[in-house]
């Protein structure tokens, strides 16, 4: 859980240096925040979320992600491969995610039960990415942000990832898919997500 720092900065909006996390505050203040703040989180269907992260961070050739993760993935799962090649496959990426163990988890593929602590934090609202256009304005209103800052949620561009789920996951072995399903089963059950229909035939369910 983080709050946006009031100081203006030229850092990217996702840069952690723009935020203060609960761990940065004294415990007494943390307890007060958790009791009095309007707390919300948005979640996304796990299989689509994983694919979206791959397309945005690896398929697109993001240099930072390749340096931080791509090289390690090639070293682990492509013996003799050149770590400088920015051509991580979807299968290699999934293999890394489900076998990372105690390694460094990134927020783009960390499971929600560990990333957002929904069992430890009593959220006032849990929204879904799929309903973002309808639910985001409600969150802005309920949190008081829209009134205090006189802002509204920007226009949302429809995600194209869902239309690509079948194509990408059809190339993955059933063993790997079951590994993903097992890893993210808590997120699926906790937020009542059904398995994407296109995966039922792939997994013979």
ROKOL-436487 format. One record per residue (C-alpha): residue in one letter; chain; x, y, z. Coordinates in nm, 3 decimals. Layout:
<rec kero="A" kolpa="A" px="X" py="Y" pz="Z"/>
...
***
This chain:
<rec kero="X" kolpa="A" px="0.000" py="0.000" pz="0.000"/>
<rec kero="X" kolpa="A" px="0.144" py="0.336" pz="-0.101"/>
<rec kero="X" kolpa="A" px="0.048" py="0.699" pz="-0.116"/>
<rec kero="X" kolpa="A" px="0.159" py="0.945" pz="-0.382"/>
<rec kero="X" kolpa="A" px="0.418" py="1.186" pz="-0.252"/>
<rec kero="X" kolpa="A" px="0.304" py="1.547" pz="-0.265"/>
<rec kero="X" kolpa="A" px="0.633" py="1.677" pz="-0.405"/>
<rec kero="X" kolpa="A" px="0.642" py="1.724" pz="-0.781"/>
<rec kero="X" kolpa="A" px="0.893" py="1.504" pz="-0.957"/>
<rec kero="X" kolpa="A" px="1.016" py="1.428" pz="-1.307"/>
<rec kero="X" kolpa="A" px="1.038" py="1.057" pz="-1.234"/>
<rec kero="X" kolpa="A" px="0.804" py="0.818" pz="-1.414"/>
<rec kero="X" kolpa="A" px="0.464" py="0.766" pz="-1.257"/>
<rec kero="X" kolpa="A" px="0.546" py="0.401" pz="-1.178"/>
<rec kero="X" kolpa="A" px="0.882" py="0.481" pz="-1.021"/>
<rec kero="X" kolpa="A" px="0.884" py="0.367" pz="-0.658"/>
<rec kero="X" kolpa="A" px="1.067" py="0.685" pz="-0.561"/>
<rec kero="X" kolpa="A" px="0.741" py="0.873" pz="-0.625"/>
<rec kero="X" kolpa="A" px="0.570" py="0.691" pz="-0.340"/>
<rec kero="X" kolpa="A" px="0.583" py="0.640" pz="0.031"/>
<rec kero="X" kolpa="A" px="0.501" py="0.289" pz="0.150"/>
<rec kero="X" kolpa="A" px="0.353" py="0.181" pz="0.481"/>
<rec kero="X" kolpa="A" px="0.694" py="0.063" pz="0.591"/>
<rec kero="X" kolpa="A" px="0.815" py="0.425" pz="0.575"/>
<rec kero="X" kolpa="A" px="0.581" py="0.530" pz="0.856"/>
<rec kero="X" kolpa="A" px="0.584" py="0.465" pz="1.233"/>
<rec kero="X" kolpa="A" px="0.360" py="0.174" pz="1.340"/>
<rec kero="X" kolpa="A" px="0.120" py="0.407" pz="1.523"/>
<rec kero="X" kolpa="A" px="0.066" py="0.605" pz="1.204"/>
<rec kero="X" kolpa="A" px="0.027" py="0.287" pz="1.001"/>
<rec kero="X" kolpa="A" px="-0.246" py="0.163" pz="1.237"/>
<rec kero="X" kolpa="A" px="-0.426" py="0.497" pz="1.206"/>
<rec kero="X" kolpa="A" px="-0.405" py="0.488" pz="0.825"/>
<rec kero="X" kolpa="A" px="-0.544" py="0.137" pz="0.805"/>
<rec kero="X" kolpa="A" px="-0.833" py="0.233" pz="1.032"/>
<rec kero="X" kolpa="A" px="-0.926" py="0.568" pz="0.878"/>
<rec kero="X" kolpa="A" px="-0.810" py="0.579" pz="0.513"/>
<rec kero="X" kolpa="A" px="-1.037" py="0.474" pz="0.226"/>
<rec kero="X" kolpa="A" px="-0.853" py="0.164" pz="0.106"/>
<rec kero="X" kolpa="A" px="-0.907" py="0.020" pz="-0.240"/>
<rec kero="X" kolpa="A" px="-0.736" py="-0.211" pz="-0.485"/>
<rec kero="X" kolpa="A" px="-0.799" py="-0.314" pz="-0.845"/>
<rec kero="X" kolpa="A" px="-0.728" py="-0.670" pz="-0.957"/>
<rec kero="X" kolpa="A" px="-0.712" py="-0.843" pz="-1.295"/>
<rec kero="X" kolpa="A" px="-0.777" py="-1.194" pz="-1.425"/>
<rec kero="X" kolpa="A" px="-0.446" py="-1.378" pz="-1.363"/>
<rec kero="X" kolpa="A" px="-0.388" py="-1.538" pz="-1.706"/>
<rec kero="X" kolpa="A" px="-0.464" py="-1.214" pz="-1.889"/>
<rec kero="X" kolpa="A" px="-0.256" py="-1.016" pz="-1.640"/>
<rec kero="X" kolpa="A" px="0.047" py="-1.241" pz="-1.697"/>
<rec kero="X" kolpa="A" px="0.016" py="-1.211" pz="-2.075"/>
<rec kero="X" kolpa="A" px="-0.025" py="-0.834" pz="-2.055"/>
<rec kero="X" kolpa="A" px="0.296" py="-0.807" pz="-1.849"/>
<rec kero="X" kolpa="A" px="0.484" py="-1.022" pz="-2.102"/>
<rec kero="X" kolpa="A" px="0.367" py="-0.822" pz="-2.403"/>
<rec kero="X" kolpa="A" px="0.438" py="-0.488" pz="-2.237"/>
<rec kero="X" kolpa="A" px="0.769" py="-0.569" pz="-2.070"/>
<rec kero="X" kolpa="A" px="0.935" py="-0.842" pz="-2.275"/>
<rec kero="X" kolpa="A" px="0.778" py="-0.867" pz="-2.620"/>
<rec kero="X" kolpa="A" px="0.810" py="-0.490" pz="-2.658"/>
<rec kero="X" kolpa="A" px="1.182" py="-0.510" pz="-2.582"/>
<rec kero="X" kolpa="A" px="1.181" py="-0.301" pz="-2.265"/>
<rec kero="X" kolpa="A" px="1.552" py="-0.251" pz="-2.189"/>
<rec kero="X" kolpa="A" px="1.510" py="-0.216" pz="-1.812"/>
<rec kero="X" kolpa="A" px="1.312" py="-0.538" pz="-1.783"/>
<rec kero="X" kolpa="A" px="1.553" py="-0.722" pz="-2.007"/>
<rec kero="X" kolpa="A" px="1.848" py="-0.608" pz="-1.796"/>
<rec kero="X" kolpa="A" px="1.671" py="-0.694" pz="-1.470"/>
<rec kero="X" kolpa="A" px="1.498" py="-1.017" pz="-1.575"/>
<rec kero="X" kolpa="A" px="1.553" py="-1.110" pz="-1.939"/>
<rec kero="X" kolpa="A" px="1.921" py="-1.191" pz="-1.903"/>
<rec kero="X" kolpa="A" px="1.850" py="-1.410" pz="-1.602"/>
<rec kero="X" kolpa="A" px="1.571" py="-1.591" pz="-1.788"/>
<rec kero="X" kolpa="A" px="1.800" py="-1.670" pz="-2.081"/>
<rec kero="X" kolpa="A" px="2.074" py="-1.794" pz="-1.848"/>
<rec kero="X" kolpa="A" px="1.826" py="-2.023" pz="-1.670"/>
<rec kero="X" kolpa="A" px="1.623" py="-2.163" pz="-1.956"/>
<rec kero="X" kolpa="A" px="1.830" py="-2.122" pz="-2.272"/>
<rec kero="X" kolpa="A" px="2.168" py="-2.290" pz="-2.229"/>
<rec kero="X" kolpa="A" px="2.424" py="-2.130" pz="-2.455"/>
<rec kero="X" kolpa="A" px="2.189" py="-1.847" pz="-2.544"/>
<rec kero="X" kolpa="A" px="2.306" py="-1.489" pz="-2.573"/>
<rec kero="X" kolpa="A" px="2.181" py="-1.293" pz="-2.268"/>
<rec kero="X" kolpa="A" px="2.183" py="-0.973" pz="-2.473"/>
<rec kero="X" kolpa="A" px="1.914" py="-1.095" pz="-2.712"/>
<rec kero="X" kolpa="A" px="1.581" py="-0.932" pz="-2.626"/>
<rec kero="X" kolpa="A" px="1.373" py="-1.221" pz="-2.754"/>
<rec kero="X" kolpa="A" px="1.232" py="-1.384" pz="-2.440"/>
<rec kero="X" kolpa="A" px="0.959" py="-1.628" pz="-2.536"/>
<rec kero="X" kolpa="A" px="0.625" py="-1.645" pz="-2.356"/>
<rec kero="X" kolpa="A" px="0.704" py="-1.999" pz="-2.242"/>
<rec kero="X" kolpa="A" px="1.040" py="-1.894" pz="-2.094"/>
<rec kero="X" kolpa="A" px="0.871" py="-1.606" pz="-1.914"/>
<rec kero="X" kolpa="A" px="0.603" py="-1.834" pz="-1.764"/>
<rec kero="X" kolpa="A" px="0.867" py="-2.088" pz="-1.666"/>
<rec kero="X" kolpa="A" px="1.052" py="-1.813" pz="-1.480"/>
<rec kero="X" kolpa="A" px="0.739" py="-1.687" pz="-1.302"/>
<rec kero="X" kolpa="A" px="0.627" py="-2.026" pz="-1.172"/>
<rec kero="X" kolpa="A" px="0.977" py="-2.133" pz="-1.067"/>
<rec kero="X" kolpa="A" px="1.111" py="-1.809" pz="-0.923"/>
<rec kero="X" kolpa="A" px="1.083" py="-1.952" pz="-0.571"/>
<rec kero="X" kolpa="A" px="1.230" py="-1.705" pz="-0.322"/>
<rec kero="X" kolpa="A" px="1.372" py="-1.488" pz="-0.598"/>
<rec kero="X" kolpa="A" px="1.275" py="-1.128" pz="-0.666"/>
<rec kero="X" kolpa="A" px="0.909" py="-1.090" pz="-0.752"/>
<rec kero="X" kolpa="A" px="0.800" py="-0.798" pz="-0.965"/>
<rec kero="X" kolpa="A" px="0.463" py="-0.632" pz="-0.905"/>
<rec kero="X" kolpa="A" px="0.358" py="-0.715" pz="-1.262"/>
<rec kero="X" kolpa="A" px="0.343" py="-1.087" pz="-1.184"/>
<rec kero="X" kolpa="A" px="0.346" py="-1.112" pz="-0.806"/>
<rec kero="X" kolpa="A" px="0.032" py="-1.286" pz="-0.678"/>
<rec kero="X" kolpa="A" px="-0.222" py="-1.048" pz="-0.525"/>
<rec kero="X" kolpa="A" px="-0.233" py="-1.234" pz="-0.194"/>
<rec kero="X" kolpa="A" px="0.132" py="-1.131" pz="-0.139"/>
<rec kero="X" kolpa="A" px="0.134" py="-0.803" pz="-0.330"/>
<rec kero="X" kolpa="A" px="-0.178" py="-0.643" pz="-0.180"/>
<rec kero="X" kolpa="A" px="-0.225" py="-0.846" pz="0.140"/>
<rec kero="X" kolpa="A" px="-0.608" py="-0.870" pz="0.108"/>
<rec kero="X" kolpa="A" px="-0.621" py="-1.106" pz="0.406"/>
<rec kero="X" kolpa="A" px="-0.437" py="-0.858" pz="0.628"/>
<rec kero="X" kolpa="A" px="-0.584" py="-0.530" pz="0.504"/>
<rec kero="X" kolpa="A" px="-0.957" py="-0.468" pz="0.517"/>
<rec kero="X" kolpa="A" px="-1.012" py="-0.294" pz="0.185"/>
<rec kero="X" kolpa="A" px="-1.315" py="-0.069" pz="0.153"/>
<rec kero="X" kolpa="A" px="-1.344" py="-0.149" pz="-0.217"/>
<rec kero="X" kolpa="A" px="-1.201" py="-0.417" pz="-0.445"/>
<rec kero="X" kolpa="A" px="-1.247" py="-0.336" pz="-0.811"/>
<rec kero="X" kolpa="A" px="-1.170" py="-0.532" pz="-1.124"/>
<rec kero="X" kolpa="A" px="-0.965" py="-0.413" pz="-1.418"/>
<rec kero="X" kolpa="A" px="-1.235" py="-0.550" pz="-1.646"/>
<rec kero="X" kolpa="A" px="-1.482" py="-0.302" pz="-1.493"/>
<rec kero="X" kolpa="A" px="-1.238" py="-0.013" pz="-1.457"/>
<rec kero="X" kolpa="A" px="-1.439" py="0.232" pz="-1.665"/>
<rec kero="X" kolpa="A" px="-1.745" py="0.193" pz="-1.437"/>
<rec kero="X" kolpa="A" px="-1.571" py="0.145" pz="-1.104"/>
<rec kero="X" kolpa="A" px="-1.284" py="0.397" pz="-1.115"/>
<rec kero="X" kolpa="A" px="-1.511" py="0.706" pz="-1.101"/>
<rec kero="X" kolpa="A" px="-1.688" py="0.550" pz="-0.802"/>
<rec kero="X" kolpa="A" px="-1.354" py="0.508" pz="-0.622"/>
<rec kero="X" kolpa="A" px="-1.256" py="0.869" pz="-0.695"/>
<rec kero="X" kolpa="A" px="-1.586" py="0.986" pz="-0.552"/>
<rec kero="X" kolpa="A" px="-1.587" py="0.762" pz="-0.244"/>
<rec kero="X" kolpa="A" px="-1.225" py="0.846" pz="-0.160"/>
<rec kero="X" kolpa="A" px="-1.293" py="1.218" pz="-0.192"/>
<rec kero="X" kolpa="A" px="-1.024" py="1.263" pz="-0.457"/>
<rec kero="X" kolpa="A" px="-1.261" py="1.394" pz="-0.724"/>
<rec kero="X" kolpa="A" px="-1.398" py="1.659" pz="-0.485"/>
<rec kero="X" kolpa="A" px="-1.069" py="1.770" pz="-0.329"/>
<rec kero="X" kolpa="A" px="-0.868" py="1.784" pz="-0.652"/>
<rec kero="X" kolpa="A" px="-1.154" py="1.844" pz="-0.895"/>
<rec kero="X" kolpa="A" px="-1.039" py="1.561" pz="-1.121"/>
<rec kero="X" kolpa="A" px="-1.212" py="1.287" pz="-1.313"/>
<rec kero="X" kolpa="A" px="-1.081" py="0.954" pz="-1.436"/>
<rec kero="X" kolpa="A" px="-0.928" py="0.981" pz="-1.787"/>
<rec kero="X" kolpa="A" px="-1.076" py="0.803" pz="-2.085"/>
<rec kero="X" kolpa="A" px="-0.989" py="0.435" pz="-2.083"/>
<rec kero="X" kolpa="A" px="-0.856" py="0.263" pz="-2.391"/>
<rec kero="X" kolpa="A" px="-0.997" py="-0.091" pz="-2.425"/>
<rec kero="X" kolpa="A" px="-0.741" py="-0.362" pz="-2.361"/>
<rec kero="X" kolpa="A" px="-0.660" py="-0.590" pz="-2.654"/>
<rec kero="X" kolpa="A" px="-0.491" py="-0.852" pz="-2.440"/>
<rec kero="X" kolpa="A" px="-0.800" py="-1.069" pz="-2.389"/>
<rec kero="X" kolpa="A" px="-0.823" py="-1.132" pz="-2.764"/>
<rec kero="X" kolpa="A" px="-0.466" py="-1.268" pz="-2.759"/>
<rec kero="X" kolpa="A" px="-0.504" py="-1.510" pz="-2.468"/>
<rec kero="X" kolpa="A" px="-0.599" py="-1.810" pz="-2.683"/>
<rec kero="X" kolpa="A" px="-0.316" py="-1.757" pz="-2.934"/>
<rec kero="X" kolpa="A" px="-0.036" py="-1.728" pz="-2.678"/>
<rec kero="X" kolpa="A" px="-0.149" py="-1.990" pz="-2.427"/>
<rec kero="X" kolpa="A" px="-0.222" py="-2.247" pz="-2.701"/>
<rec kero="X" kolpa="A" px="0.156" py="-2.261" pz="-2.759"/>
<rec kero="X" kolpa="A" px="0.224" py="-2.354" pz="-2.396"/>
<rec kero="X" kolpa="A" px="0.242" py="-2.711" pz="-2.263"/>
<rec kero="X" kolpa="A" px="-0.034" py="-2.836" pz="-2.034"/>
<rec kero="X" kolpa="A" px="0.225" py="-2.897" pz="-1.763"/>
<rec kero="X" kolpa="A" px="0.329" py="-2.531" pz="-1.769"/>
<rec kero="X" kolpa="A" px="-0.032" py="-2.411" pz="-1.775"/>
<rec kero="X" kolpa="A" px="-0.119" py="-2.623" pz="-1.475"/>
<rec kero="X" kolpa="A" px="0.181" py="-2.470" pz="-1.299"/>
<rec kero="X" kolpa="A" px="0.043" py="-2.122" pz="-1.365"/>
<rec kero="X" kolpa="A" px="-0.303" py="-2.230" pz="-1.256"/>
<rec kero="X" kolpa="A" px="-0.168" py="-2.373" pz="-0.931"/>
<rec kero="X" kolpa="A" px="0.042" py="-2.063" pz="-0.855"/>
<rec kero="X" kolpa="A" px="-0.244" py="-1.820" pz="-0.911"/>
<rec kero="X" kolpa="A" px="-0.529" py="-2.035" pz="-0.781"/>
<rec kero="X" kolpa="A" px="-0.559" py="-1.822" pz="-0.466"/>
<rec kero="X" kolpa="A" px="-0.605" py="-1.505" pz="-0.673"/>
<rec kero="X" kolpa="A" px="-0.857" py="-1.680" pz="-0.896"/>
<rec kero="X" kolpa="A" px="-1.063" py="-1.807" pz="-0.605"/>
<rec kero="X" kolpa="A" px="-1.029" py="-1.498" pz="-0.384"/>
<rec kero="X" kolpa="A" px="-1.158" py="-1.262" pz="-0.651"/>
<rec kero="X" kolpa="A" px="-1.399" py="-1.510" pz="-0.813"/>
<rec kero="X" kolpa="A" px="-1.242" py="-1.525" pz="-1.157"/>
<rec kero="X" kolpa="A" px="-1.337" py="-1.801" pz="-1.396"/>
<rec kero="X" kolpa="A" px="-1.072" py="-1.960" pz="-1.613"/>
<rec kero="X" kolpa="A" px="-1.073" py="-1.792" pz="-1.958"/>
<rec kero="X" kolpa="A" px="-1.300" py="-1.997" pz="-2.183"/>
<rec kero="X" kolpa="A" px="-1.030" py="-2.037" pz="-2.446"/>
<rec kero="X" kolpa="A" px="-0.818" py="-2.230" pz="-2.193"/>
<rec kero="X" kolpa="A" px="-1.081" py="-2.495" pz="-2.118"/>
<rec kero="X" kolpa="A" px="-1.014" py="-2.676" pz="-2.448"/>
<rec kero="X" kolpa="A" px="-0.638" py="-2.640" pz="-2.411"/>
<rec kero="X" kolpa="A" px="-0.648" py="-2.799" pz="-2.065"/>
<rec kero="X" kolpa="A" px="-0.920" py="-3.052" pz="-2.156"/>
<rec kero="X" kolpa="A" px="-1.143" py="-2.930" pz="-1.874"/>
***
